[in-house]
């Protein structure tokens, strides 16, 4: 667990799930102490892991493999230069699996519309809306005239009512104070 200079030593056990069909191996894990130099990219760290555990993509049935790093609690850990040092009793697990080993991918079923189809559908939608407006235009003129006529008749009735009230108010005259004495 001691670091030599700037190099961090990390204990990693590899699980080769890509070699078994059911995803589980009965053989023991390979445990190694690997030195990670600081400030190195994740791709170079993956290459260090491949060389340390002899994981060559071409040797494994010509199928691409994926490697994931997990801690003691089985949580995923990113493979980068910030991996904390550990001891052999708190080792990390490197799981090597085939791509789509546990899940069989389905063929792509979503068909995306082509650009000309989308443009023609949009163009047809606009044409239909313009035609509907052109068909509705004569009715708009008639509806506008009917609305103006109804509003004018309502205003005429209100003016007639107000004129009647004004004439009634003009005919009234003041006859003095009270005709009877109030009882207070």
Helices and strands as residue ranges (DSSP letters): E 7-16, E 30-37, H 42-53, E 65-70, E 76-77, G 88-90, E 92-98, H 115-171
